[in-house]
Amino acid sequence: MTLKYLIQKEFLQIRRNAFLPRLIIMFPIIIMCVMPWVMNMEVKNIRVGVVDNDRSVRSQQMVHAIEASNYFIFSGQKSSYQEALAEIEKGVIDIVMVIPKDYSRDFVKGRQPQVLIAANAVNGTKGAMGSAYLSQIAMSSVSMPSVSSVPSVLLLYNKGQNYKLFMIPALLAIVMMLMTGFLPTLNIVGEKEAGTIEQINVTPVSKWAFILAKLIPYWLIALFVITVSLLLAWLVYGITCAGSIMWVYVLAMLLALFFSSFGLIVSNYSDTMQQAIFVMWFFVVCIMLLSGLFTPTRSMPHLAYLTTYVNPMHYFIDAIRTVFIRGGSFSTIAHQIYALLGIGCFMAVWAVRSYKKNS
């Protein structure tokens, strides 16, 4: 019965707060409706200038191929390489392709004509990907592959190559992390600053009852947030989970167990709200960037990759993408579920043990 009234107290505090109810409702809506359009890792809109010293039909065909590409913004033909290089240095264009004078003649004679591609590498990813795209256009114009040498690609998952389908599971992770991590953290620290936690400390309420009363409301909020996010993914983008929706909720609750427990641990060791926010933000950013949310974890240095074995966000993202995109079952995500459960239980016990109750 004590736990019941403590949970009622938490919901009353949330309802009487002028900001939190609006945040709980608006945050998943904004994240799911705006971020899938913005968080796109594809490299597009690369501004390209061409120096055509050959002025032949074949060189113009390559120029038209660049103009027709969806990845480039054609910035016109330049009179010389020096002019194009000056525009790169000014940031007017990103890449320049120089077609040599004897390009068409070398092609007719069976030689391999060479083109020069110079890219602005301040943004390394954009420069490298843009150069690769241009190289493909140049190679396709030089030699036409035979039918037998054209590779056949069979897409088993995400057949439409819709990047939003890849990012929505990651956005679910971000929503869960911020909603169930920061809110419990600020809850206890806010009570410390207001002095109301001292009233709890002089009561016979046990540590477990107090911590569970702090965790359960945010688990229920996590259920609400994940439901809203899934509905928006279906209504706005027409994207639904390929696997069982039950495993999405199971994974979400396990992640909520970790972050809410971790938030309470931070709040137990913090004296002010500012201190708790900075500590929580430091760990959240590290957990997110080392989880494989944006980049493959196998691309990391070995020491950084070792951190993924204790990173719950890594297990969650791996499992949620398996269920959401590939339609995986329990057997395919059992390892991730056990890892999340183990880490979450460990953090929950730590949250209870670290709470200092002076009775």
Secondary structure as GFF3:
##gff-version 3
##sequence-region A 1 359
A	DSSP	alpha_helix	2	16	.	.	.	ID=ss1
A	DSSP	alpha_helix	20	38	.	.	.	ID=ss2
A	DSSP	beta_strand	46	52	.	.	.	ID=ss3
A	DSSP	alpha_helix	57	68	.	.	.	ID=ss4
A	DSSP	beta_strand	72	77	.	.	.	ID=ss5
A	DSSP	alpha_helix	81	90	.	.	.	ID=ss6
A	DSSP	beta_strand	95	99	.	.	.	ID=ss7
A	DSSP	alpha_helix	103	108	.	.	.	ID=ss8
A	DSSP	beta_strand	116	119	.	.	.	ID=ss9
A	DSSP	alpha_helix	124	142	.	.	.	ID=ss10
A	DSSP	three_ten_helix	147	149	.	.	.	ID=ss11
A	DSSP	alpha_helix	163	194	.	.	.	ID=ss12
A	DSSP	alpha_helix	197	201	.	.	.	ID=ss13
A	DSSP	alpha_helix	207	237	.	.	.	ID=ss14
A	DSSP	alpha_helix	245	269	.	.	.	ID=ss15
A	DSSP	alpha_helix	273	289	.	.	.	ID=ss16
A	DSSP	three_ten_helix	297	299	.	.	.	ID=ss17
A	DSSP	alpha_helix	302	306	.	.	.	ID=ss18
A	DSSP	three_ten_helix	307	310	.	.	.	ID=ss19
A	DSSP	alpha_helix	312	326	.	.	.	ID=ss20
A	DSSP	alpha_helix	330	354	.	.	.	ID=ss21
###
